[in-house]
Amino acid sequence: MALKPISIREMEKQTGDQYEAVVVMSKRAKQVLKNRIAENLMSATEEDVEMGVYDEVIEKNPDDYEELEKPTSIAVNDFIKGKLKWDETQD
């Protein structure tokens, strides 16, 4: 699931500023990561987590490992496909 090289021309189709493109993609990657963390916390039962603190280390079975697409890859693909909308006037 490695990120494939993308052309600067592909980024310029969405925005003329390369730096703006990097900022938009990085903010989207952070958003994806935060959503995953929130989903993991929501899926934990109340017995497992009390007030946001885990009482014990939960060991995961290696056979149950599910490899997810990296947040950076999702952000870049969303940007290139034109799925992201942003306001240029905001910080």
C-alpha angles and dihedrals in degrees: 000000000000119000111256119225113266128205120246085228089063090055092046090058088067099037135357093226117077093198092053089051091053092049093049093048093046092051090050091050090052090049092052091049093048090050091053092050091049091050091051092051092046092051093053113096122239091249090058096050128036117185091339095305123113113224095204139009111268111219116213124212110244089218090063093055113131117194111218127198111267117258090235092055091049091049094049093046092048090050096048092047091051096243094130123085122189140169114240093203095064125084 
